[in-house]
């Protein structure tokens, strides 16, 4: 099931054809042709990496050193693909909830195009039939292993959206252009696999500060950058500039060590959902415990005795919803050092009549045996009190 590393990569081109005995050689040759420059201090390798192909340091690297440069012409996007003009003209018809349809159509076309300039890049892609995202797990296994994480529910929404997007937008577009899309790529299963690839491998260029009101940028594929695996304690970072993208070292990297990028501040439930792996405990410093907001409401409901109390609680819950402090699908997010949704949680605990059960609160407080050091003193961690309180109040009454 979920791996501790990012993903498995396999040799050979996607979509059939003779396997390249060493796809790295072909990829590096392609890099030279398109002006993608790798530092002589780094190497693409299977040796010394956590998952299939990765990038390792041939020599010691210092913070600030340039690891590689990707010219924008080498990026694969809806604008740089060979059907970019058509996708731009049909932009209005290709709008979707995800915003990924143009890139996915670009991938569907380039994957089956015999002379696609990105073929050497595709040769380093994972085998599509062996992707490890939970959306490819049997439903029973997904629910049993990931119950309580929110991932099964997120996957169900993903699958429903993928199916709707494919049959309402993607398939009609491909059928309208049979000269550009062969019958073998008109497949819901292939589309679902490519959605997973975009989810795990694509990059989204951040907006500038003055562009905050704009729609997010469309995803794009960044050769070489997507070879790097992820760690919360990463040692490299991708920088964007008008002409190129640059991977720069952020920490000293000793010779022989793997180079890690970051996919963002990702909790393990987000990593397993989007990438099919987790970081082992306690390595992921960005990990969180997420408590569904409705769980707090149900815990409060169990403390009510009369119908008037229940009605008052629902009235206060509706008030918090109007303030956008809570929602039916929201969660309180608790990190290693603090409650990340402190304002929302504080407002909820103050407004819902949870505190009217002093015995339960006292039991929870006494049970909170986890301490954190603060200077020379030890202080009760309010996070543990909240967690234990919710656990106790959510237990069925006997």
C-alpha positions in Angstrom: 0.0 0.0 0.0 1.4 3.4 0.9 5.1 3.7 0.6 7.4 5.8 2.7 9.0 7.2 -0.4 7.5 9.3 -3.1 6.8 6.8 -5.9 8.1 4.0 -8.0 9.6 4.8 -11.4 10.1 2.3 -14.2 12.2 2.2 -17.3 10.6 2.3 -20.7 8.2 4.7 -22.5 4.6 5.1 -21.5 2.0 3.7 -23.8 4.0 0.8 -25.3 6.9 0.6 -27.6 10.4 -0.9 -27.1 11.9 -0.1 -23.7 15.0 2.0 -23.7 17.8 -0.1 -22.0 18.8 3.1 -20.1 16.1 5.8 -20.2 18.3 8.1 -18.1 20.8 8.4 -21.0 18.1 9.4 -23.4 16.6 11.8 -20.9 20.0 13.5 -20.3 20.6 13.8 -24.1 17.2 15.4 -24.4 18.1 17.8 -21.6 21.1 19.0 -23.6 19.0 19.4 -26.7 16.4 21.6 -25.0 18.9 23.6 -22.9 18.0 22.0 -19.6 21.3 22.4 -17.7 22.2 20.1 -14.8 25.1 21.1 -12.5 28.0 18.7 -12.8 27.6 18.2 -9.0 24.3 16.3 -9.4 23.2 13.1 -11.0 19.9 11.4 -11.9 20.2 7.9 -10.4 18.5 4.9 -8.9 21.4 4.4 -6.4 21.1 6.1 -3.0 17.5 7.3 -3.5 14.4 6.6 -1.5 12.2 5.7 -4.4 13.3 4.6 -7.9 14.8 7.5 -9.8 16.0 10.5 -7.8 18.7 13.1 -7.8 21.9 12.7 -5.7 24.9 14.9 -5.1 28.1 13.8 -6.8 30.0 16.4 -4.8 29.2 18.4 -1.7 26.8 21.2 -2.4 26.5 24.4 -0.4 23.3 26.5 0.3 22.5 28.8 -2.6 24.2 26.7 -5.3 22.3 26.1 -8.5 21.4 22.5 -9.1 19.7 22.8 -12.5 17.9 25.3 -14.8 14.8 24.4 -16.8 14.1 26.9 -19.7 10.4 27.6 -20.0 10.5 26.2 -23.6 11.2 22.7 -22.0 8.1 22.9 -19.8 5.1 20.8 -20.9 1.9 22.7 -20.6 -1.3 23.5 -22.5 0.7 26.4 -24.1 3.9 24.5 -25.1 2.3 21.3 -26.4 1.9 20.7 -30.2 -1.9 21.4 -29.9 -1.6 24.5 -27.9 -3.3 26.7 -30.5 -6.3 24.5 -30.5 -6.5 24.3 -26.7 -6.4 28.1 -26.6 -9.1 28.6 -29.1 -11.4 26.1 -27.3 -10.5 27.4 -23.9 -14.1 28.3 -23.0 -15.4 24.8 -23.8 -12.6 23.2 -21.7 -13.4 25.0 -18.4 -13.8 22.6 -15.5 -13.9 22.5 -11.7 -10.3 21.2 -11.5 -8.9 23.5 -14.2 -6.7 20.7 -15.4 -8.5 19.6 -18.6 -6.2 21.5 -21.0 -3.1 20.0 -19.6 -4.6 16.6 -19.5 -5.6 16.8 -23.1 -2.1 18.0 -23.9 -0.7 14.8 -22.2 -3.2 12.5 -23.9 -2.1 13.9 -27.3 1.6 13.9 -26.6 1.7 10.4 -25.1 0.4 8.8 -28.3 2.2 11.1 -30.8 5.0 9.1 -32.4 7.2 12.1 -32.8 6.4 13.9 -29.5 9.4 16.0 -28.4 8.7 14.9 -24.8 9.1 11.2 -25.4 12.5 11.0 -23.6 10.9 12.7 -20.7 7.9 10.3 -20.6 10.4 7.4 -20.5 11.1 8.3 -16.8 7.5 8.4 -15.9 6.0 5.8 -13.5 4.2 2.8 -15.0 0.7 4.1 -15.1 -0.8 0.7 -14.2 1.2 0.7 -10.9 0.4 4.1 -9.4 -0.1 3.9 -5.6 -2.6 6.6 -5.0 -5.6 5.5 -2.8 -7.9 6.1 -5.7 -6.4 2.9 -7.2 -6.9 0.9 -4.0 -9.9 -1.5 -3.6 -12.7 0.6 -2.0 -12.9 -1.8 1.0 -9.2 -1.6 1.7 -9.2 2.2 1.3 -12.0 2.6 3.8 -10.6 0.1 6.3 -7.0 1.5 6.3 -7.8 5.2 6.0 -10.9 5.5 8.1 -11.0 8.7 10.0 -8.4 10.5 7.9 -10.8 12.1 5.5 -9.0 10.5 2.6 -11.7 8.0 1.6 -14.3 10.8 1.3 -11.8 13.0 -0.7 -11.1 10.1 -3.1 -14.8 9.5 -3.7 -15.2 13.1 -4.7 -12.2 12.9 -6.9 -13.5 9.8 -8.7 -16.9 11.4 -9.2 -15.4 14.6 -10.6 -13.0 12.7 -12.9 -15.8 10.6 -14.3 -18.0 13.7 -14.9 -15.2 15.7 -16.4 -14.2 12.9 -18.7 -17.7 12.2 -20.2 -18.9 15.8 -20.3 -15.8 17.6 -21.6 -12.8 15.4 -22.4 -14.3 12.6 -24.5 -16.5 14.9 -26.6 -13.4 17.0 -27.4 -11.4 14.0 -28.4 -14.2 12.6 -30.5 -14.5 16.0 -32.3 -10.7 15.7 -33.2 -10.1 12.1 -34.1 -7.0 13.0 -36.1 -5.4 14.2 -32.9 -6.5 11.5 -30.4 -6.3 7.9 -31.4 -9.0 5.5 -30.1 -6.5 3.9 -27.6 -6.3 7.1 -25.5 -10.1 7.6 -25.3 -10.3 5.7 -22.0 -11.7 6.8 -18.6 -9.1 4.6 -16.9 -6.2 6.3 -18.7 -7.7 9.7 -17.9 -7.9 8.7 -14.3 -4.2 7.6 -14.3 -3.2 10.9 -15.9 -5.1 12.9 -13.3 -3.1 11.0 -10.7 0.2 11.9 -12.5 -0.8 15.5 -12.7 -1.7 15.4 -9.0 1.6 14.0 -8.0 4.1 15.4 -10.6 2.8 18.8 -11.8 3.8 22.2 -10.5 1.7 25.3 -10.1 3.5 28.6 -10.4 2.6 30.9 -7.5 0.9 34.2 -8.2 2.7 37.4 -7.5 1.4 39.4 -4.5 -0.4 41.9 -6.8 -2.1 39.0 -8.6 -3.8 37.5 -5.5 -7.3 38.2 -6.9 -6.6 36.3 -10.1 -7.4 32.7 -10.8 -4.6 30.2 -9.9 -2.1 29.5 -12.6 -2.7 26.3 -14.6 -0.5 23.3 -13.7 2.5 22.4 -15.8 5.0 19.6 -16.0 8.6 20.5 -15.1 11.1 17.9 -16.4 14.0 17.2 -14.0 12.2 19.0 -11.1 9.7 16.2 -10.8 12.5 13.7 -10.4 13.2 15.0 -6.9 11.5 13.3 -4.0 9.8 15.1 -1.1 10.8 15.6 2.5 9.4 18.2 5.0 13.0 18.8 5.9 14.0 19.4 2.3 17.4 20.6 1.0 16.3 22.3 -2.3 13.6 24.6 -3.6 12.3 25.5 -7.0 12.4 29.2 -8.0 10.5 30.8 -10.8 11.7 33.6 -13.1 10.5 35.0 -16.4 12.8 32.9 -18.6 13.4 29.7 -16.6 12.9 27.7 -13.4 15.8 27.1 -11.1 16.4 24.4 -8.5 18.6 25.9 -5.7 20.1 24.2 -2.7 18.7 25.4 0.7 20.9 23.4 3.0 24.4 21.8 2.8 24.1 18.5 0.9 27.0 16.1 1.5 28.4 14.0 -1.4 26.3 11.0 -2.1 23.2 12.3 -0.3 19.8 12.6 -2.1 18.4 16.0 -3.0 14.9 16.6 -1.8 12.4 19.2 -2.9 9.2 20.2 -1.1 5.7 19.8 -2.4 4.5 22.3 0.3 3.6 22.0 3.9 1.8 18.6 3.7 0.4 16.5 6.4 0.6 12.8 5.9 -3.1 12.5 5.0 -2.5 15.0 2.2 0.7 13.1 1.1 -1.1 9.7 0.9 -4.1 11.3 -0.9 -2.1 13.2 -3.6 1.1 11.2 -3.9 0.5 7.7 -2.5 3.2 7.8 0.3 3.7 9.1 3.8 6.7 10.2 5.8 7.4 7.9 8.7 6.8 9.3 12.2 8.2 11.6 13.5 10.0 12.9 10.4 7.1 14.9 8.9 7.2 18.1 10.9 4.3 19.4 8.9 2.0 16.6 10.0 -1.3 17.5 11.7 -4.2 15.9 13.5 -7.4 17.0 11.9 -10.7 16.9 13.8 -13.8 17.2 11.8 -15.8 20.2 12.9 -19.0 18.2 13.0 -17.3 15.8 15.5 -17.1 18.7 18.0 -20.7 19.5 17.4 -21.8 15.9 18.0 -19.6 15.7 21.1 -21.4 18.8 22.4 -24.8 17.3 21.5 -24.1 14.3 23.7 -23.8 16.7 26.7 -27.3 18.1 26.2 -30.2 16.7 28.3 -33.3 18.6 27.1 -34.7 19.5 23.7 -34.2 23.2 24.5 -30.5 22.6 25.0 -30.2 20.9 21.6 -32.1 23.7 19.8 -29.8 26.2 21.5 -26.7 24.3 20.4 -27.9 24.1 16.8 -28.7 27.8 16.9 -25.2 28.6 18.0 -23.7 26.2 15.4 -25.7 28.0 12.6 -24.4 31.3 14.0 -20.8 30.0 13.8 -21.5 28.8 10.2 -22.6 32.3 9.2 -19.4 33.7 10.6 -17.6 31.2 8.5 -15.9 29.8 11.6 -17.1 26.3 11.1 -18.7 24.3 8.2 -20.1 20.8 7.6 -16.9 19.8 5.8 -14.4 21.8 7.7 -11.8 20.5 10.2 -9.9 21.9 13.2 -6.2 21.5 12.4 -3.8 20.7 15.2 0.0 20.8 14.5 3.0 19.7 16.5 3.4 23.0 18.3 0.1 24.8 18.0 -3.5 24.7 16.9 -3.4 26.0 13.4 -7.1 26.9 13.4 -6.9 28.4 16.8 -9.4 31.2 16.2 -12.0 28.8 14.8 -11.6 26.3 17.6 -11.6 28.9 20.3 -14.8 30.5 19.0 -16.4 27.1 18.7 -15.5 26.0 22.3 -16.7 29.4 23.6 -20.0 29.3 21.8 -21.1 25.7 22.0 -22.2 24.7 25.5 -19.5 22.1 25.9 -18.1 23.8 29.0 -21.5 23.0 30.8 -20.2 19.5 31.5 -17.5 20.3 34.2 -17.1 16.7 35.1 -16.1 15.7 31.6 -13.8 18.7 31.3 -12.1 17.9 34.7 -11.6 14.2 33.6 -10.1 15.3 30.3 -7.8 17.8 32.0 -6.6 15.2 34.5 -6.0 12.7 31.7 -3.9 15.1 29.7 -0.6 13.6 30.7 1.4 15.0 27.7 3.6 17.9 28.7 5.7 20.3 26.7 8.8 22.1 28.0 8.6 25.9 28.1 11.9 27.3 29.4 12.6 25.6 32.8 8.9 25.0 33.5 6.6 22.3 32.2 3.2 23.5 30.9 0.1 21.5 30.0 -0.4 21.3 26.3 -3.9 22.6 25.5 -3.9 20.6 22.3 -3.8 17.3 24.3 -6.6 18.5 26.6 -8.8 19.3 23.6 -8.1 16.0 21.9 -8.8 14.0 25.0 -11.9 15.9 25.8 -13.3 15.3 22.3 -12.4 11.6 22.5 -14.1 11.2 25.9 -17.2 13.2 25.0 -17.6 11.3 21.7 -17.7 7.9 23.4 -21.2 6.2 23.4 -23.0 6.6 26.7 -23.6 3.4 28.6 
